[in-house]
Amino acid sequence: MKMKTKIAENIRFYRKQAGLTQEQLANYLHGKKSLVSNYENGYSTPDIYTLCYLAHKFDVSLDELVEYDLTEEDEN
């Protein structure tokens, strides 16, 4: 089941902001490109350890990664 979450949108936002492809981010996570695609499309949600790795990689806090609605900032 696909779920629309801020986590999915924020992972995509921060990945693109960092200039990374899905494959590059997957390599950082020791996974396949489909893993990142599934996160970004809301088919799966990263576990807490993966979220911490992602927050570190993107140099943001965990709450920024999972809670902030970045789409509102883009509209202003």
PQR file of N, CA, C, O and H, with PARSE charges and radii, in Angstrom:
ATOM      1  N   MET A   1       0.831  -1.176   0.000 -0.4000 1.5000
ATOM      2  CA  MET A   1       0.000   0.000   0.000 -0.0000 2.0000
ATOM      3  C   MET A   1       0.884   1.252   0.000  0.5500 1.7000
ATOM      4  O   MET A   1       1.808   1.370   0.804 -0.5500 1.4000
ATOM      5  N   LYS A   2       0.593   2.164  -0.894 -0.4000 1.5000
ATOM      6  CA  LYS A   2       1.357   3.393  -1.002 -0.0000 2.0000
ATOM      7  C   LYS A   2       0.779   4.439  -0.063  0.5500 1.7000
ATOM      8  O   LYS A   2      -0.428   4.682  -0.058 -0.5500 1.4000
ATOM      9  H   LYS A   2      -0.158   2.068  -1.547  0.4000 1.0000
ATOM     10  N   MET A   3       1.662   5.064   0.743 -0.4000 1.5000
ATOM     11  CA  MET A   3       1.231   6.109   1.655 -0.0000 2.0000
ATOM     12  C   MET A   3       2.017   7.376   1.368  0.5500 1.7000
ATOM     13  O   MET A   3       3.236   7.325   1.201 -0.5500 1.4000
ATOM     14  H   MET A   3       2.642   4.866   0.739  0.4000 1.0000
ATOM     15  N   LYS A   4       1.342   8.503   1.311 -0.4000 1.5000
ATOM     16  CA  LYS A   4       1.999   9.789   1.098 -0.0000 2.0000
ATOM     17  C   LYS A   4       2.438  10.321   2.451  0.5500 1.7000
ATOM     18  O   LYS A   4       1.603  10.573   3.320 -0.5500 1.4000
ATOM     19  H   LYS A   4       0.353   8.545   1.448  0.4000 1.0000
ATOM     20  N   THR A   5       3.722  10.491   2.635 -0.4000 1.5000
ATOM     21  CA  THR A   5       4.230  10.981   3.907 -0.0000 2.0000
ATOM     22  C   THR A   5       5.219  12.105   3.664  0.5500 1.7000
ATOM     23  O   THR A   5       5.770  12.245   2.572 -0.5500 1.4000
ATOM     24  H   THR A   5       4.401  10.286   1.930  0.4000 1.0000
ATOM     25  N   LYS A   6       5.431  12.889   4.685 -0.4000 1.5000
ATOM     26  CA  LYS A   6       6.445  13.937   4.610 -0.0000 2.0000
ATOM     27  C   LYS A   6       7.832  13.314   4.499  0.5500 1.7000
ATOM     28  O   LYS A   6       8.724  13.876   3.864 -0.5500 1.4000
ATOM     29  H   LYS A   6       4.983  12.775   5.572  0.4000 1.0000
ATOM     30  N   ILE A   7       8.008  12.158   5.116 -0.4000 1.5000
ATOM     31  CA  ILE A   7       9.314  11.497   5.058 -0.0000 2.0000
ATOM     32  C   ILE A   7       9.691  11.238   3.604  0.5500 1.7000
ATOM     33  O   ILE A   7      10.811  11.540   3.192 -0.5500 1.4000
ATOM     34  H   ILE A   7       7.284  11.700   5.633  0.4000 1.0000
ATOM     35  N   ALA A   8       8.780  10.689   2.835 -0.4000 1.5000
ATOM     36  CA  ALA A   8       9.056  10.371   1.438 -0.0000 2.0000
ATOM     37  C   ALA A   8       9.415  11.628   0.658  0.5500 1.7000
ATOM     38  O   ALA A   8      10.403  11.648  -0.076 -0.5500 1.4000
ATOM     39  H   ALA A   8       7.870  10.443   3.170  0.4000 1.0000
ATOM     40  N   GLU A   9       8.620  12.663   0.816 -0.4000 1.5000
ATOM     41  CA  GLU A   9       8.873  13.921   0.106 -0.0000 2.0000
ATOM     42  C   GLU A   9      10.192  14.538   0.537  0.5500 1.7000
ATOM     43  O   GLU A   9      10.936  15.063  -0.291 -0.5500 1.4000
ATOM     44  H   GLU A   9       7.817  12.646   1.412  0.4000 1.0000
ATOM     45  N   ASN A  10      10.484  14.476   1.832 -0.4000 1.5000
ATOM     46  CA  ASN A  10      11.701  15.091   2.343 -0.0000 2.0000
ATOM     47  C   ASN A  10      12.950  14.335   1.925  0.5500 1.7000
ATOM     48  O   ASN A  10      13.981  14.953   1.662 -0.5500 1.4000
ATOM     49  H   ASN A  10       9.879  14.050   2.505  0.4000 1.0000
ATOM     50  N   ILE A  11      12.881  13.018   1.860 -0.4000 1.5000
ATOM     51  CA  ILE A  11      14.038  12.249   1.388 -0.0000 2.0000
ATOM     52  C   ILE A  11      14.360  12.665  -0.041  0.5500 1.7000
ATOM     53  O   ILE A  11      15.520  12.914  -0.370 -0.5500 1.4000
ATOM     54  H   ILE A  11      12.043  12.516   2.074  0.4000 1.0000
ATOM     55  N   ARG A  12      13.344  12.742  -0.888 -0.4000 1.5000
ATOM     56  CA  ARG A  12      13.563  13.168  -2.274 -0.0000 2.0000
ATOM     57  C   ARG A  12      14.129  14.585  -2.325  0.5500 1.7000
ATOM     58  O   ARG A  12      15.079  14.848  -3.063 -0.5500 1.4000
ATOM     59  H   ARG A  12      12.402  12.539  -0.621  0.4000 1.0000
ATOM     60  N   PHE A  13      13.551  15.497  -1.545 -0.4000 1.5000
ATOM     61  CA  PHE A  13      13.999  16.891  -1.521 -0.0000 2.0000
ATOM     62  C   PHE A  13      15.475  16.987  -1.134  0.5500 1.7000
ATOM     63  O   PHE A  13      16.268  17.608  -1.842 -0.5500 1.4000
ATOM     64  H   PHE A  13      12.780  15.284  -0.946  0.4000 1.0000
ATOM     65  N   TYR A  14      15.836  16.371  -0.011 -0.4000 1.5000
ATOM     66  CA  TYR A  14      17.213  16.470   0.475 -0.0000 2.0000
ATOM     67  C   TYR A  14      18.188  15.731  -0.439  0.5500 1.7000
ATOM     68  O   TYR A  14      19.325  16.172  -0.609 -0.5500 1.4000
ATOM     69  H   TYR A  14      15.192  15.867   0.564  0.4000 1.0000
ATOM     70  N   ARG A  15      17.762  14.619  -1.027 -0.4000 1.5000
ATOM     71  CA  ARG A  15      18.637  13.906  -1.963 -0.0000 2.0000
ATOM     72  C   ARG A  15      18.961  14.800  -3.155  0.5500 1.7000
ATOM     73  O   ARG A  15      20.120  14.923  -3.552 -0.5500 1.4000
ATOM     74  H   ARG A  15      16.838  14.261  -0.889  0.4000 1.0000
ATOM     75  N   LYS A  16      17.936  15.418  -3.715 -0.4000 1.5000
ATOM     76  CA  LYS A  16      18.156  16.294  -4.867 -0.0000 2.0000
ATOM     77  C   LYS A  16      18.975  17.519  -4.478  0.5500 1.7000
ATOM     78  O   LYS A  16      19.839  17.958  -5.236 -0.5500 1.4000
ATOM     79  H   LYS A  16      16.995  15.318  -3.392  0.4000 1.0000
ATOM     80  N   GLN A  17      18.705  18.066  -3.301 -0.4000 1.5000
ATOM     81  CA  GLN A  17      19.454  19.223  -2.826 -0.0000 2.0000
ATOM     82  C   GLN A  17      20.941  18.888  -2.679  0.5500 1.7000
ATOM     83  O   GLN A  17      21.804  19.736  -2.906 -0.5500 1.4000
ATOM     84  H   GLN A  17      18.003  17.709  -2.685  0.4000 1.0000
ATOM     85  N   ALA A  18      21.226  17.645  -2.297 -0.4000 1.5000
ATOM     86  CA  ALA A  18      22.611  17.196  -2.153 -0.0000 2.0000
ATOM     87  C   ALA A  18      23.241  16.816  -3.492  0.5500 1.7000
ATOM     88  O   ALA A  18      24.433  16.516  -3.551 -0.5500 1.4000
ATOM     89  H   ALA A  18      20.525  16.956  -2.113  0.4000 1.0000
ATOM     90  N   GLY A  19      22.456  16.827  -4.560 -0.4000 1.5000
ATOM     91  CA  GLY A  19      22.980  16.493  -5.878 -0.0000 2.0000
ATOM     92  C   GLY A  19      23.256  15.017  -6.065  0.5500 1.7000
ATOM     93  O   GLY A  19      24.133  14.635  -6.839 -0.5500 1.4000
ATOM     94  H   GLY A  19      21.487  17.071  -4.512  0.4000 1.0000
ATOM     95  N   LEU A  20      22.507  14.184  -5.356 -0.4000 1.5000
ATOM     96  CA  LEU A  20      22.707  12.740  -5.417 -0.0000 2.0000
ATOM     97  C   LEU A  20      21.637  12.073  -6.268  0.5500 1.7000
ATOM     98  O   LEU A  20      20.483  12.502  -6.278 -0.5500 1.4000
ATOM     99  H   LEU A  20      21.794  14.494  -4.727  0.4000 1.0000
ATOM    100  N   THR A  21      22.022  11.029  -6.974 -0.4000 1.5000
ATOM    101  CA  THR A  21      21.048  10.192  -7.658 -0.0000 2.0000
ATOM    102  C   THR A  21      20.498   9.181  -6.650  0.5500 1.7000
ATOM    103  O   THR A  21      21.054   9.000  -5.567 -0.5500 1.4000
ATOM    104  H   THR A  21      22.959  10.681  -6.966  0.4000 1.0000
ATOM    105  N   GLN A  22      19.409   8.534  -7.023 -0.4000 1.5000
ATOM    106  CA  GLN A  22      18.884   7.474  -6.153 -0.0000 2.0000
ATOM    107  C   GLN A  22      19.925   6.380  -5.973  0.5500 1.7000
ATOM    108  O   GLN A  22      20.074   5.836  -4.879 -0.5500 1.4000
ATOM    109  H   GLN A  22      18.957   8.681  -7.903  0.4000 1.0000
ATOM    110  N   GLU A  23      20.636   6.059  -7.027 -0.4000 1.5000
ATOM    111  CA  GLU A  23      21.649   5.006  -6.949 -0.0000 2.0000
ATOM    112  C   GLU A  23      22.787   5.393  -6.003  0.5500 1.7000
ATOM    113  O   GLU A  23      23.260   4.557  -5.232 -0.5500 1.4000
ATOM    114  H   GLU A  23      20.514   6.500  -7.916  0.4000 1.0000
ATOM    115  N   GLN A  24      23.228   6.643  -6.056 -0.4000 1.5000
ATOM    116  CA  GLN A  24      24.294   7.086  -5.157 -0.0000 2.0000
ATOM    117  C   GLN A  24      23.854   7.014  -3.697  0.5500 1.7000
ATOM    118  O   GLN A  24      24.614   6.584  -2.830 -0.5500 1.4000
ATOM    119  H   GLN A  24      22.844   7.321  -6.682  0.4000 1.0000
ATOM    120  N   LEU A  25      22.621   7.439  -3.436 -0.4000 1.5000
ATOM    121  CA  LEU A  25      22.124   7.367  -2.068 -0.0000 2.0000
ATOM    122  C   LEU A  25      21.955   5.919  -1.627  0.5500 1.7000
ATOM    123  O   LEU A  25      22.235   5.579  -0.478 -0.5500 1.4000
ATOM    124  H   LEU A  25      22.003   7.788  -4.141  0.4000 1.0000
ATOM    125  N   ALA A  26      21.504   5.079  -2.530 -0.4000 1.5000
ATOM    126  CA  ALA A  26      21.369   3.650  -2.215 -0.0000 2.0000
ATOM    127  C   ALA A  26      22.726   3.049  -1.863  0.5500 1.7000
ATOM    128  O   ALA A  26      22.822   2.239  -0.940 -0.5500 1.4000
ATOM    129  H   ALA A  26      21.277   5.355  -3.464  0.4000 1.0000
ATOM    130  N   ASN A  27      23.765   3.433  -2.581 -0.4000 1.5000
ATOM    131  CA  ASN A  27      25.110   2.941  -2.274 -0.0000 2.0000
ATOM    132  C   ASN A  27      25.539   3.359  -0.868  0.5500 1.7000
ATOM    133  O   ASN A  27      26.159   2.576  -0.149 -0.5500 1.4000
ATOM    134  H   ASN A  27      23.687   4.090  -3.330  0.4000 1.0000
ATOM    135  N   TYR A  28      25.213   4.579  -0.481 -0.4000 1.5000
ATOM    136  CA  TYR A  28      25.527   5.065   0.860 -0.0000 2.0000
ATOM    137  C   TYR A  28      24.818   4.214   1.910  0.5500 1.7000
ATOM    138  O   TYR A  28      25.360   3.955   2.984 -0.5500 1.4000
ATOM    139  H   TYR A  28      24.709   5.215  -1.065  0.4000 1.0000
ATOM    140  N   LEU A  29      23.601   3.783   1.585 -0.4000 1.5000
ATOM    141  CA  LEU A  29      22.809   2.970   2.509 -0.0000 2.0000
ATOM    142  C   LEU A  29      23.082   1.475   2.354  0.5500 1.7000
ATOM    143  O   LEU A  29      22.456   0.655   3.026 -0.5500 1.4000
ATOM    144  H   LEU A  29      23.161   3.993   0.712  0.4000 1.0000
ATOM    145  N   HIS A  30      24.018   1.120   1.468 -0.4000 1.5000
ATOM    146  CA  HIS A  30      24.346  -0.277   1.187 -0.0000 2.0000
ATOM    147  C   HIS A  30      23.121  -1.044   0.692  0.5500 1.7000
ATOM    148  O   HIS A  30      22.879  -2.186   1.082 -0.5500 1.4000
ATOM    149  H   HIS A  30      24.527   1.786   0.923  0.4000 1.0000
ATOM    150  N   GLY A  31      22.363  -0.387  -0.172 -0.4000 1.5000
ATOM    151  CA  GLY A  31      21.167  -1.006  -0.729 -0.0000 2.0000
ATOM    152  C   GLY A  31      21.093  -0.802  -2.229  0.5500 1.7000
ATOM    153  O   GLY A  31      22.050  -0.350  -2.857 -0.5500 1.4000
ATOM    154  H   GLY A  31      22.560   0.541  -0.489  0.4000 1.0000
ATOM    155  N   LYS A  32      19.951  -1.139  -2.789 -0.4000 1.5000
ATOM    156  CA  LYS A  32      19.727  -0.997  -4.225 -0.0000 2.0000
ATOM    157  C   LYS A  32      18.945   0.279  -4.502  0.5500 1.7000
ATOM    158  O   LYS A  32      18.296   0.832  -3.614 -0.5500 1.4000
ATOM    159  H   LYS A  32      19.174  -1.506  -2.278  0.4000 1.0000
ATOM    160  N   LYS A  33      19.019   0.734  -5.739 -0.4000 1.5000
ATOM    161  CA  LYS A  33      18.304   1.933  -6.157 -0.0000 2.0000
ATOM    162  C   LYS A  33      16.814   1.818  -5.847  0.5500 1.7000
ATOM    163  O   LYS A  33      16.176   2.807  -5.488 -0.5500 1.4000
ATOM    164  H   LYS A  33      19.546   0.285  -6.460  0.4000 1.0000
ATOM    165  N   SER A  34      16.261   0.620  -5.984 -0.4000 1.5000
ATOM    166  CA  SER A  34      14.834   0.420  -5.725 -0.0000 2.0000
ATOM    167  C   SER A  34      14.475   0.731  -4.272  0.5500 1.7000
ATOM    168  O   SER A  34      13.342   1.119  -3.988 -0.5500 1.4000
ATOM    169  H   SER A  34      16.779  -0.184  -6.276  0.4000 1.0000
ATOM    170  N   LEU A  35      15.422   0.567  -3.352 -0.4000 1.5000
ATOM    171  CA  LEU A  35      15.188   0.886  -1.946 -0.0000 2.0000
ATOM    172  C   LEU A  35      14.866   2.369  -1.795  0.5500 1.7000
ATOM    173  O   LEU A  35      13.874   2.729  -1.161 -0.5500 1.4000
ATOM    174  H   LEU A  35      16.343   0.251  -3.583  0.4000 1.0000
ATOM    175  N   VAL A  36      15.695   3.222  -2.371 -0.4000 1.5000
ATOM    176  CA  VAL A  36      15.487   4.662  -2.289 -0.0000 2.0000
ATOM    177  C   VAL A  36      14.217   5.052  -3.039  0.5500 1.7000
ATOM    178  O   VAL A  36      13.461   5.905  -2.573 -0.5500 1.4000
ATOM    179  H   VAL A  36      16.501   2.930  -2.886  0.4000 1.0000
ATOM    180  N   SER A  37      13.981   4.449  -4.173 -0.4000 1.5000
ATOM    181  CA  SER A  37      12.765   4.718  -4.935 -0.0000 2.0000
ATOM    182  C   SER A  37      11.533   4.386  -4.105  0.5500 1.7000
ATOM    183  O   SER A  37      10.567   5.150  -4.096 -0.5500 1.4000
ATOM    184  H   SER A  37      14.595   3.756  -4.552  0.4000 1.0000
ATOM    185  N   ASN A  38      11.556   3.267  -3.416 -0.4000 1.5000
ATOM    186  CA  ASN A  38      10.423   2.877  -2.569 -0.0000 2.0000
ATOM    187  C   ASN A  38      10.220   3.860  -1.417  0.5500 1.7000
ATOM    188  O   ASN A  38       9.082   4.164  -1.060 -0.5500 1.4000
ATOM    189  H   ASN A  38      12.340   2.646  -3.423  0.4000 1.0000
ATOM    190  N   TYR A  39      11.305   4.356  -0.838 -0.4000 1.5000
ATOM    191  CA  TYR A  39      11.192   5.361   0.213 -0.0000 2.0000
ATOM    192  C   TYR A  39      10.559   6.635  -0.340  0.5500 1.7000
ATOM    193  O   TYR A  39       9.635   7.190   0.255 -0.5500 1.4000
ATOM    194  H   TYR A  39      12.229   4.109  -1.128  0.4000 1.0000
ATOM    195  N   GLU A  40      11.065   7.090  -1.478 -0.4000 1.5000
ATOM    196  CA  GLU A  40      10.621   8.364  -2.042 -0.0000 2.0000
ATOM    197  C   GLU A  40       9.199   8.311  -2.591  0.5500 1.7000
ATOM    198  O   GLU A  40       8.524   9.338  -2.668 -0.5500 1.4000
ATOM    199  H   GLU A  40      11.816   6.640  -1.961  0.4000 1.0000
ATOM    200  N   ASN A  41       8.751   7.144  -2.966 -0.4000 1.5000
ATOM    201  CA  ASN A  41       7.399   7.003  -3.501 -0.0000 2.0000
ATOM    202  C   ASN A  41       6.391   6.532  -2.461  0.5500 1.7000
ATOM    203  O   ASN A  41       5.223   6.313  -2.783 -0.5500 1.4000
ATOM    204  H   ASN A  41       9.299   6.310  -2.904  0.4000 1.0000
ATOM    205  N   GLY A  42       6.833   6.376  -1.222 -0.4000 1.5000
ATOM    206  CA  GLY A  42       5.936   6.040  -0.133 -0.0000 2.0000
ATOM    207  C   GLY A  42       5.525   4.582  -0.059  0.5500 1.7000
ATOM    208  O   GLY A  42       4.563   4.243   0.629 -0.5500 1.4000
ATOM    209  H   GLY A  42       7.782   6.554  -0.960  0.4000 1.0000
ATOM    210  N   TYR A  43       6.249   3.708  -0.766 -0.4000 1.5000
ATOM    211  CA  TYR A  43       5.919   2.283  -0.697 -0.0000 2.0000
ATOM    212  C   TYR A  43       6.494   1.627   0.545  0.5500 1.7000
ATOM    213  O   TYR A  43       5.998   0.595   0.997 -0.5500 1.4000
ATOM    214  H   TYR A  43       7.031   3.984  -1.326  0.4000 1.0000
ATOM    215  N   SER A  44       7.539   2.225   1.094 -0.4000 1.5000
ATOM    216  CA  SER A  44       8.109   1.739   2.349 -0.0000 2.0000
ATOM    217  C   SER A  44       8.685   2.931   3.102  0.5500 1.7000
ATOM    218  O   SER A  44       8.942   3.988   2.526 -0.5500 1.4000
ATOM    219  H   SER A  44       7.942   3.064   0.727  0.4000 1.0000
ATOM    220  N   THR A  45       8.880   2.738   4.389 -0.4000 1.5000
ATOM    221  CA  THR A  45       9.418   3.786   5.244 -0.0000 2.0000
ATOM    222  C   THR A  45      10.709   3.274   5.875  0.5500 1.7000
ATOM    223  O   THR A  45      10.754   2.145   6.362 -0.5500 1.4000
ATOM    224  H   THR A  45       8.672   1.880   4.857  0.4000 1.0000
ATOM    225  N   PRO A  46      11.756   4.094   5.871 -0.5600 1.5000
ATOM    226  CA  PRO A  46      13.018   3.662   6.478  0.2800 2.0000
ATOM    227  C   PRO A  46      12.856   3.408   7.975  0.5500 1.7000
ATOM    228  O   PRO A  46      12.065   4.070   8.647 -0.5500 1.4000
ATOM    229  N   ASP A  47      13.610   2.448   8.485 -0.4000 1.5000
ATOM    230  CA  ASP A  47      13.613   2.234   9.929 -0.0000 2.0000
ATOM    231  C   ASP A  47      14.384   3.376  10.598  0.5500 1.7000
ATOM    232  O   ASP A  47      14.991   4.205   9.920 -0.5500 1.4000
ATOM    233  H   ASP A  47      14.253   1.909   7.940  0.4000 1.0000
ATOM    234  N   ILE A  48      14.355   3.411  11.900 -0.4000 1.5000
ATOM    235  CA  ILE A  48      14.951   4.526  12.643 -0.0000 2.0000
ATOM    236  C   ILE A  48      16.457   4.635  12.397  0.5500 1.7000
ATOM    237  O   ILE A  48      16.992   5.743  12.354 -0.5500 1.4000
ATOM    238  H   ILE A  48      13.862   2.738  12.451  0.4000 1.0000
ATOM    239  N   TYR A  49      17.134   3.527  12.239 -0.4000 1.5000
ATOM    240  CA  TYR A  49      18.573   3.567  11.995 -0.0000 2.0000
ATOM    241  C   TYR A  49      18.873   4.183  10.634  0.5500 1.7000
ATOM    242  O   TYR A  49      19.801   4.981  10.499 -0.5500 1.4000
ATOM    243  H   TYR A  49      16.700   2.627  12.274  0.4000 1.0000
ATOM    244  N   THR A  50      18.089   3.814   9.630 -0.4000 1.5000
ATOM    245  CA  THR A  50      18.266   4.370   8.299 -0.0000 2.0000
ATOM    246  C   THR A  50      17.932   5.851   8.283  0.5500 1.7000
ATOM    247  O   THR A  50      18.611   6.635   7.619 -0.5500 1.4000
ATOM    248  H   THR A  50      17.335   3.166   9.739  0.4000 1.0000
ATOM    249  N   LEU A  51      16.890   6.242   9.012 -0.4000 1.5000
ATOM    250  CA  LEU A  51      16.552   7.658   9.106 -0.0000 2.0000
ATOM    251  C   LEU A  51      17.704   8.453   9.721  0.5500 1.7000
ATOM    252  O   LEU A  51      17.988   9.571   9.290 -0.5500 1.4000
ATOM    253  H   LEU A  51      16.339   5.606   9.551  0.4000 1.0000
ATOM    254  N   CYS A  52      18.357   7.888  10.712 -0.4000 1.5000
ATOM    255  CA  CYS A  52      19.508   8.559  11.323 -0.0000 2.0000
ATOM    256  C   CYS A  52      20.659   8.694  10.333  0.5500 1.7000
ATOM    257  O   CYS A  52      21.299   9.744  10.275 -0.5500 1.4000
ATOM    258  H   CYS A  52      18.127   6.980  11.062  0.4000 1.0000
ATOM    259  N   TYR A  53      20.932   7.645   9.552 -0.4000 1.5000
ATOM    260  CA  TYR A  53      21.965   7.720   8.518 -0.0000 2.0000
ATOM    261  C   TYR A  53      21.633   8.802   7.505  0.5500 1.7000
ATOM    262  O   TYR A  53      22.501   9.577   7.103 -0.5500 1.4000
ATOM    263  H   TYR A  53      20.411   6.793   9.599  0.4000 1.0000
ATOM    264  N   LEU A  54      20.357   8.849   7.092 -0.4000 1.5000
ATOM    265  CA  LEU A  54      19.943   9.844   6.106 -0.0000 2.0000
ATOM    266  C   LEU A  54      20.078  11.261   6.659  0.5500 1.7000
ATOM    267  O   LEU A  54      20.571  12.153   5.969 -0.5500 1.4000
ATOM    268  H   LEU A  54      19.652   8.219   7.419  0.4000 1.0000
ATOM    269  N   ALA A  55      19.649  11.466   7.884 -0.4000 1.5000
ATOM    270  CA  ALA A  55      19.770  12.789   8.499 -0.0000 2.0000
ATOM    271  C   ALA A  55      21.236  13.214   8.560  0.5500 1.7000
ATOM    272  O   ALA A  55      21.566  14.371   8.300 -0.5500 1.4000
ATOM    273  H   ALA A  55      19.249  10.742   8.445  0.4000 1.0000
ATOM    274  N   HIS A  56      22.101  12.281   8.901 -0.4000 1.5000
ATOM    275  CA  HIS A  56      23.542  12.576   8.944 -0.0000 2.0000
ATOM    276  C   HIS A  56      24.062  12.909   7.551  0.5500 1.7000
ATOM    277  O   HIS A  56      24.802  13.878   7.380 -0.5500 1.4000
ATOM    278  H   HIS A  56      21.833  11.341   9.112  0.4000 1.0000
ATOM    279  N   LYS A  57      23.685  12.123   6.569 -0.4000 1.5000
ATOM    280  CA  LYS A  57      24.140  12.340   5.197 -0.0000 2.0000
ATOM    281  C   LYS A  57      23.701  13.705   4.677  0.5500 1.7000
ATOM    282  O   LYS A  57      24.465  14.391   3.998 -0.5500 1.4000
ATOM    283  H   LYS A  57      23.084  11.336   6.708  0.4000 1.0000
ATOM    284  N   PHE A  58      22.472  14.094   4.997 -0.4000 1.5000
ATOM    285  CA  PHE A  58      21.936  15.364   4.508 -0.0000 2.0000
ATOM    286  C   PHE A  58      22.258  16.533   5.430  0.5500 1.7000
ATOM    287  O   PHE A  58      21.917  17.677   5.128 -0.5500 1.4000
ATOM    288  H   PHE A  58      21.852  13.537   5.549  0.4000 1.0000
ATOM    289  N   ASP A  59      22.913  16.249   6.553 -0.4000 1.5000
ATOM    290  CA  ASP A  59      23.290  17.271   7.532 -0.0000 2.0000
ATOM    291  C   ASP A  59      22.069  18.044   8.032  0.5500 1.7000
ATOM    292  O   ASP A  59      22.068  19.274   8.085 -0.5500 1.4000
ATOM    293  H   ASP A  59      23.189  15.320   6.798  0.4000 1.0000
ATOM    294  N   VAL A  60      21.035  17.291   8.395 -0.4000 1.5000
ATOM    295  CA  VAL A  60      19.815  17.865   8.976 -0.0000 2.0000
ATOM    296  C   VAL A  60      19.478  17.068  10.234  0.5500 1.7000
ATOM    297  O   VAL A  60      19.967  15.956  10.433 -0.5500 1.4000
ATOM    298  H   VAL A  60      21.036  16.292   8.352  0.4000 1.0000
ATOM    299  N   SER A  61      18.640  17.657  11.070 -0.4000 1.5000
ATOM    300  CA  SER A  61      18.207  16.923  12.254 -0.0000 2.0000
ATOM    301  C   SER A  61      17.165  15.873  11.853  0.5500 1.7000
ATOM    302  O   SER A  61      16.561  15.958  10.784 -0.5500 1.4000
ATOM    303  H   SER A  61      18.243  18.561  10.907  0.4000 1.0000
ATOM    304  N   LEU A  62      16.973  14.917  12.701 -0.4000 1.5000
ATOM    305  CA  LEU A  62      15.997  13.867  12.436 -0.0000 2.0000
ATOM    306  C   LEU A  62      14.590  14.451  12.306  0.5500 1.7000
ATOM    307  O   LEU A  62      13.813  14.023  11.453 -0.5500 1.4000
ATOM    308  H   LEU A  62      17.463  14.849  13.570  0.4000 1.0000
ATOM    309  N   ASP A  63      14.267  15.422  13.148 -0.4000 1.5000
ATOM    310  CA  ASP A  63      12.931  16.008  13.038 -0.0000 2.0000
ATOM    311  C   ASP A  63      12.754  16.790  11.746  0.5500 1.7000
ATOM    312  O   ASP A  63      11.649  16.828  11.205 -0.5500 1.4000
ATOM    313  H   ASP A  63      14.898  15.770  13.841  0.4000 1.0000
ATOM    314  N   GLU A  64      13.811  17.417  11.237 -0.4000 1.5000
ATOM    315  CA  GLU A  64      13.721  18.087   9.934 -0.0000 2.0000
ATOM    316  C   GLU A  64      13.413  17.072   8.834  0.5500 1.7000
ATOM    317  O   GLU A  64      12.629  17.344   7.925 -0.5500 1.4000
ATOM    318  H   GLU A  64      14.708  17.386  11.678  0.4000 1.0000
ATOM    319  N   LEU A  65      14.030  15.923   8.928 -0.4000 1.5000
ATOM    320  CA  LEU A  65      13.851  14.899   7.909 -0.0000 2.0000
ATOM    321  C   LEU A  65      12.445  14.309   7.923  0.5500 1.7000
ATOM    322  O   LEU A  65      11.871  14.057   6.864 -0.5500 1.4000
ATOM    323  H   LEU A  65      14.667  15.702   9.667  0.4000 1.0000
ATOM    324  N   VAL A  66      11.894  14.091   9.092 -0.4000 1.5000
ATOM    325  CA  VAL A  66      10.611  13.379   9.157 -0.0000 2.0000
ATOM    326  C   VAL A  66       9.393  14.274   9.359  0.5500 1.7000
ATOM    327  O   VAL A  66       8.278  13.858   9.044 -0.5500 1.4000
ATOM    328  H   VAL A  66      12.360  14.296   9.953  0.4000 1.0000
ATOM    329  N   GLU A  67       9.568  15.478   9.870 -0.4000 1.5000
ATOM    330  CA  GLU A  67       8.414  16.292  10.236 -0.0000 2.0000
ATOM    331  C   GLU A  67       8.172  17.510   9.363  0.5500 1.7000
ATOM    332  O   GLU A  67       7.020  17.836   9.074 -0.5500 1.4000
ATOM    333  H   GLU A  67      10.473  15.816  10.126  0.4000 1.0000
ATOM    334  N   TYR A  68       9.218  18.185   8.940 -0.4000 1.5000
ATOM    335  CA  TYR A  68       9.041  19.443   8.228 -0.0000 2.0000
ATOM    336  C   TYR A  68       8.338  19.244   6.904  0.5500 1.7000
ATOM    337  O   TYR A  68       8.654  18.318   6.156 -0.5500 1.4000
ATOM    338  H   TYR A  68      10.153  17.920   9.175  0.4000 1.0000
ATOM    339  N   ASP A  69       7.389  20.107   6.616 -0.4000 1.5000
ATOM    340  CA  ASP A  69       6.694  20.081   5.338 -0.0000 2.0000
ATOM    341  C   ASP A  69       7.413  21.045   4.408  0.5500 1.7000
ATOM    342  O   ASP A  69       7.139  22.245   4.404 -0.5500 1.4000
ATOM    343  H   ASP A  69       7.132  20.858   7.223  0.4000 1.0000
ATOM    344  N   LEU A  70       8.328  20.511   3.627 -0.4000 1.5000
ATOM    345  CA  LEU A  70       9.157  21.329   2.752 -0.0000 2.0000
ATOM    346  C   LEU A  70       8.386  21.880   1.564  0.5500 1.7000
ATOM    347  O   LEU A  70       8.830  22.840   0.934 -0.5500 1.4000
ATOM    348  H   LEU A  70       8.551  19.536   3.630  0.4000 1.0000
ATOM    349  N   THR A  71       7.243  21.291   1.247 -0.4000 1.5000
ATOM    350  CA  THR A  71       6.455  21.781   0.119 -0.0000 2.0000
ATOM    351  C   THR A  71       5.887  23.162   0.425  0.5500 1.7000
ATOM    352  O   THR A  71       5.733  23.977  -0.485 -0.5500 1.4000
ATOM    353  H   THR A  71       6.883  20.511   1.759  0.4000 1.0000
ATOM    354  N   GLU A  72       5.573  23.441   1.695 -0.4000 1.5000
ATOM    355  CA  GLU A  72       5.076  24.762   2.068 -0.0000 2.0000
ATOM    356  C   GLU A  72       6.143  25.823   1.886  0.5500 1.7000
ATOM    357  O   GLU A  72       5.846  26.938   1.457 -0.5500 1.4000
ATOM    358  H   GLU A  72       5.698  22.779   2.434  0.4000 1.0000
ATOM    359  N   GLU A  73       7.394  25.483   2.212 -0.4000 1.5000
ATOM    360  CA  GLU A  73       8.492  26.429   2.045 -0.0000 2.0000
ATOM    361  C   GLU A  73       8.717  26.747   0.576  0.5500 1.7000
ATOM    362  O   GLU A  73       9.039  27.885   0.235 -0.5500 1.4000
ATOM    363  H   GLU A  73       7.635  24.577   2.560  0.4000 1.0000
ATOM    364  N   ASP A  74       8.554  25.760  -0.302 -0.4000 1.5000
ATOM    365  CA  ASP A  74       8.769  25.958  -1.723 -0.0000 2.0000
ATOM    366  C   ASP A  74       7.726  26.874  -2.329  0.5500 1.7000
ATOM    367  O   ASP A  74       8.013  27.571  -3.302 -0.5500 1.4000
ATOM    368  H   ASP A  74       8.293  24.835  -0.025  0.4000 1.0000
ATOM    369  N   GLU A  75       6.519  26.892  -1.777 -0.4000 1.5000
ATOM    370  CA  GLU A  75       5.431  27.676  -2.336 -0.0000 2.0000
ATOM    371  C   GLU A  75       5.570  29.155  -2.018  0.5500 1.7000
ATOM    372  O   GLU A  75       4.983  29.987  -2.710 -0.5500 1.4000
ATOM    373  H   GLU A  75       6.286  26.325  -0.986  0.4000 1.0000
ATOM    374  N   ASN A  76       6.340  29.506  -0.980 -0.4000 1.5000
ATOM    375  CA  ASN A  76       6.479  30.918  -0.587 -0.0000 2.0000
ATOM    376  C   ASN A  76       7.498  31.632  -1.410  0.5500 1.7000
ATOM    377  O   ASN A  76       7.733  32.823  -1.206 -0.5500 1.4000
ATOM    378  H   ASN A  76       6.817  28.830  -0.418  0.4000 1.0000
TER
END
